[in-house]
């Protein structure tokens, strides 16, 4: 085991109040522009329809975005009178399951758009007046950043709803880039030792990312790239979905009851060739892109077939953040610089994962590719609090999910905005979920020499 000053955290520079205000305005405006694009592209009937019992109607998400913004920024930070207190319960995500939301007295599309616009008008004034200091919820603009992240998370949820809807394509984006170099070797060895996991210094990090703490990780090997469509196709061809020994007991029971035979949205033609349906368009399967829309159990079965396993989230984070040259944890695999178009496939610039090897500038110090963007990556870890966790600013963001039937996903997808994606960011979902933009990479144990 190696040792060193690996617990030294990365502290981001503190911007001036003017720069911080401008930064917050940018992320809020970017989120709202995306919400509008995802809801303006379909007619009223599609906005109020439920495209899957797993998802809310798009118009519910839109008004919920406005309601959360009103609760935290208008009422709490701004101390203003409520805009629509009468709808609080309707848009409380904990009061009504997604499958039940179409039956609620929802705001219609015109009312929802008017509501979110009225709330945002008040927020601009509140942002101008806020000292961005004082109470923890206002310090460093946390509440404004939290709301921008919340809206972007719902935008990604709405993007998943678009993937589930039937009918012609309504979203447009330029194709994702092809690989610019071969990804070799297939895996890298990450030396064992201590590193700093989580953060206590990132001002916009959410409560489940905190606090920073030292974690000792044994030496392990990690795939350089996420598992691709081509690799996963080999698993299918080798009878991966028919071989119970590759699956956990619970995973095999789910595979059988759900009738899983391939990733969601894959279709096979009469000639035996695979196609993938993406946002209303059917296209031949791209073998170089990371596989997407697989559940945890499918990822786990593939890893066993490959003679490997899924990484733990601490292994994933060490591979993504730990820099052996400086003995510190970075904000992103490439450093502390904010994500740019050359670093990662984020922000819905494309409507698909990029081919592996497309982002050499985003490579980690250990030589691991595409840890940020493209697909959320399943890990083997349950969603649990870090040592010293404290719920902030409300229990319902993450604390109520701790210890439930959830697996942690890391890294973000092509549908994740940069404001809601960093090396410490933790996502979680039920292991049966496939509508999310999730893929995976594999790891394996490595025996350390004496």
Secondary structure, DSSP 8 states (H G I E B T S, - for coil): ---SSTTB--------HHHHHHHHHHHHHHHHHHHHHHHHTS-HHHHHS-S-TTS--HHHHHHHHHHHHIIIIIIIIS----S-GGGTTTT-TTTS-GGGGGGS----HHHHHHHHHHHHHHHHHHHHH--S-SSTTTGGGHHHHHHHHHHHHHHHHHHHHHHH--SS-----------SS---SSEEEE--EEEEES-SS-TT--GGG-S-EEEEE--EEEESS--BHHHHHHHHHTTTTT-GGGS-HHHHHHHHHHT--SSTTEEE-TTS-EEEEETTEEEE--TTBB--S--HHHHHHHHHHTT-EE--HHHHHHHHHEETTTTEE-SBTTBSS---TTT-B-TTSSSS--BTTS-GGG--TT-----SBSSEEEEEEE----TT----S-TTTTGGGTTSS-EEEES--TT--GGG--TT--EEE-TT--SS-EE--EEEE-----
